Amino acid sequence: MSNTSIVQAHQFDDAEQQHETSWIGMWIFLTTEVMFFGGMFTGYTIYRAAYAQAFASASNHLDIWLGTINTAVLICSSFTMALAVRSAQIGKRTALVRFLLLTIVLGAVFLGIKFTEYYFKFEEHLVPGSSFTYEGSLARPAEIFFSFYFAMTGMHALHMIIGIGLLTALVFQGVRGSFSASYYTPVELTGLYWHFVDIVWIFLFPLLYLVGRH
Amino acid sequence: MKSEHVVPIRIYAAVFIGLILLTLTTTGAAFIDLGGGLNAVVALAIAIGKTLLVTLYFMHLRYSRPVTWVFAGAGIFWLMILMTLTMSDVLTRDWLAVITR
């Protein structure tokens, strides 16, 4: 059944050490990602402290229900991703491919809803730039809010697109039978990445959509 | 291998349901005026709770060796340095108005 050969690089003592190294390497990469997004979150915090009223007002122009649905969609995709990794661990290849495909579909649904929201913002002239239109005296700081909105959700969406690319590669490898219960490191590491991107959204959602609702 | 812990499906399912319930809670809480900036505190507390669920169970942190905890903790630690030092500057600048004048 298993035509899988674990490719072991010569610098490792055994497959376990190689796996541990990949695992830790991925966590280190995610730490740098925390700092990358952390810079934007800090920028957001500074401007929100300075223009609390404008941020609350501008936040109300986002669709809280689309935001909530998208959060749920992303949580579902993390759940299917966790089940994909589990299927790989116990050597169930068909289930692995199915859960990977399901995760891709949910990721695509998230992006579809996200880009629909972008479209509405274009229609409402809420995209920062020369056509930005906002009633009242808070227009300039509201434009700053939308700059953060597009930069942060855009960078998050880019991470989602990269994640879908990685998952697609895993599907092809999974169909070819590259993974088994003794080797599934790429599935596991892509899972870590996918869950991290989920966590970024878990913070973006309340900070962007829920600030000024009450 | 120690890190290759197979988590029972019911645990993943429980975490999933917990995450969905917390999402509904945070949206619901946003409509209630808790006053005094408490809304932001509640929203962030829920986000941190959700993050713990995702990292501990979906990302297998709970079943990982201490060295993984070191790197996960390092991310949070440096993020806190970035946030607290930056904000302690930004939020206290007007305290020095007398001196700079």
Interface residues (C-beta under 8 A of the other chain):
Chain A: E16 H19 E20 W23 I24 W27 I28 L30 T31 V34 M35 G38 G39 F41 T42 T45 I46 A49 A50 I64 T68 T71 A72 I75 C76 S78 F79 M81 A82 L83 R86 Q89 I90 G191 L192 H195 F196 D198 I199 I202 F203 F205 P206 L207 Y209 L210 V211 R213 H214
Chain B: M1 S3 E4 V6 V7 I9 Y12 A13 V15 F16 L19 I20 T23 L24 T26 T27 A30 F31 I32 D33 L34 N39 A40 A43 L44 I46 A47 K50 T51 V54 T55 Y57 F58 M59 S64 R65 V67 T68 F71 A72 A74 G75 I76 W78 L79 L82 M83 T86 M87 V90 L91
